[in-house]
Amino acid sequence: MIVYAATKQQFLKDSDNDDIEEVILRHFKEATGKKVGASEIKSWQGSLTYMAKVLRDDSLPSDAGLAIELHIPQSSKRIDFLLTGRDEFQAKNAVLIELKQWSKATATTKDAIVKTALGGSQVETIHPSYQVWSYAALLEGFNEAVYDKSIEVRPCAYLHNYVSDGVINSAHYEPYTSRAPLFLKGPAELEKLRVFLKKHIVHGDNKEVLYELSNGKIRPSKALSEALRRR
């Protein structure tokens, strides 16, 4: 299920002509029939405003597919933001972006775990790069549209309020930031995210990949099935 699906052009129009968080809220209620907490609405307002800034670049095709809140079937996982299209070689690409409001985190000695303020207290939670990489792995291992139709899944995380401090981007988390690049606060980081998007989304697809992802059958890939049988 996808809460909001559009093209880049339509998303920017919705951002300009309306409060984008209200647009997403309407779509969320229509898609799920559920209520949304104030903190979730605030996170949409903050993060999607930044994503609109990122996408205001004529080099990114106006007909690139765009989705907000893609729920991964048969799981409780949901992908914050996707941009789809084709690269310079016409290969299908889906860029997954994990969006965080965080401004500070503390490292731990645990694998892929950080501490940050959530719900008014400091709690342990998974690193954003690990989180979005795990979503990509789920799609690659279980979504037939990905492994049969050769959709390349490109995960990354954008922490637009977080100033680089050597913690969230420390060497301890490099096994995951190398798989899912981390982009932080500031114009230079915003431009790095743009460059990442422009590398993978050269041509628009008018939501073709979004349609394939949302309608892909959920079953283990041949490679995953064979790996499990060998155990």
N, C-alpha and C positions, 0 to 999 in steps of 0.2 A: 504494500500500500504506500502511495505517495500522497502526502498532505497537500503539497503545492508543486505543480509542474508547469513550466513555462519556457520561453526562450530567454536569452540574456536581455534582449530588447524589451520584452514584456515585463521582466523583473525590474528593470531600471525605470520603466514607465510607471509601474505600481509604486516604486519607491519615491518617485517624483510627485505623483498625483495623489498619494494617500499616505497615511502612516503605515509603513510596511508591516509592523507588528499586528495591526488591526486586520490587514489583508490576510496574513497567515492565520490569525485567530479564527476568522470566518471560515477559511478552508479547513482548519483543524476540526472545528465543530461539525462542519458538514461531513467530513470524512469519518469521524470517530463517534460523534454524539456526546463527547466528554467535555468536561470543564477543564480550564487551564489555570494554574496558579499564577499569581502576580509576578513571582520571580521568573517564571518561564517566559512570560510576556515581555518582561524587562530585558531578558537575555536576547530575545528576538530583536527587540528595538536596538540594542547596542551592537550586537554582532552583525546583523543584516545591514545596518547603516555602513559599517566598515566594508562589508562585502560589496556593497554598491560602489564604494570608492575604488575598490580593487578592479571592478569590472568596467569602470569608465575608461576604457582604452580601445581605440578603434581597431587595434591589431587583434583583439579578441572578437571573433565573428558574432554578429548580432543574432544569428539563428542557432547559436550553440544551445544545446538543451540544458535546462537548469531545474533542479529539484531541491526542495526543502523538506526535511523530515521523511526520509525514505525508510520505512519499517522493513527490516529483513524478515521474510516469512519464516514461520515456525521458530521464532526467537523473540526475545524482548528487546533486541538491539534496534537502534534507529540511527541512521546517518544524518548528520545535521545539514549538510550542503553538498550537492553534486553539480559538476559541470561536465557536459558530454559533447563529444564531437569526434573529429578525426585528426590525426597528426599529419606531418608532411608526406608520409608514405601511404596515406589513406587508411591507416590502421584505426580501428575503433578504440576510443579511449573514454574512460570514466574517471574523473578526478574526484576523490572523496575528501572532504574538508571537515575536520573536527573543529568546532568553534568553542572557545572558552573565554569567560569573563575574568579569569584569574589575573591577579597582579603580583602575587607572591606565592612561593612554594618552598618547602624544606625537603632536602634530599633524605632518603633513608638508605640503609644497607641492603634492603630487599630488592629483588629483581623487579624492575618496571613499576615500583611503588614510590609515590611522593606523598607528602603531607601538605594540605592546603585548607583554607577556610571554606567550609561548606555548611550551610544551615546554622551559621553562628558559632561554630566550633571548629577546631583543628582536627581533621580526620585523615586517615590514610586512604588513598585512592590510586587508581592506575594512572600512569603517565599518559598524556594525550596522544603521543605518537604510538605508544603500544595499543591504545584503545582503537584508533582508526586503522592501524595495521591489522588488528584482529578482525575488524569488520571486512577489510579487503580479503583476508584469508578465508573468511566464511563464504564470501561471494565466489572466490576462486575455487573453493573446494566443493560447494554445494549448489551453486546456481548454474543450471545447464546453459543458460544464455551466455554466461561468461566463458566457460571452458569449451563449449561447442561452437560458438560464434566468434571466438577469438577476440573478446572484449578485454583490453588491457585495463586493469584497475590500478590507479595511481593514488595512494593515500598521502595525506599531509595534515598538519594541525596548524591553526592560526590562533594565537593568544594575543589579541590586539591591545590588551591593557598591560601586558607583561614586558617590562624593560629587561633586557638581557643582563643576567647576574651570575652566569656560570653555574647555576644550580639546575634549573629546568633543562638547560642545554649542556650539562656536564658530561664528561666522558663515561660516567657510570651508565647513562641512558643511551649512549651511542649505538648499541645494537638495534635500538628501535628508531632513533632519530635518523639513522642511515637508511632505514626502510621507509619511513614516513617523515619527510623533512618537517622541521619545526620553524614557524615564522612568528616573530614577536612584534612588539610595539615599535612604531616609528615609520617615517616615510621610506627609509632604506629597506626595511623589512617588508613593507607593503609592496615595494617594487620587486623584491625578490620573489614574492608570491606571484605577482603578475607574470614574471619571467617563467616561473614554473608552469603556470597555466598556459601561457602562450607556446611553450615547448610541446605540450601534449594536445592542445586544442587549437589547431591551425585552421581547420575547416569546420563549419557548423553542420549539425545533423538534424536540425528541426525536431529534436526530442526522440529520434529513432532509437538511440541506445537506451534512453529512459524506458521506452515502451518495452524493449527486449528484456531489460533487467526486471521490470515489474511483472512481466508475464513469463519469465523463465521458470521452468520446472525445477523443483527442489529435490535433488538427489545427488549422492556422492559422485564425483568425477571418477573416470576410469583409473586415473593415476592414484587417487586417494583410496579407492576400493582395493587396488592391487597392493598398495603399501600396507593396508590394514590386514589383508590376507597373509602377508609375509610375517606378521608378528606372531 
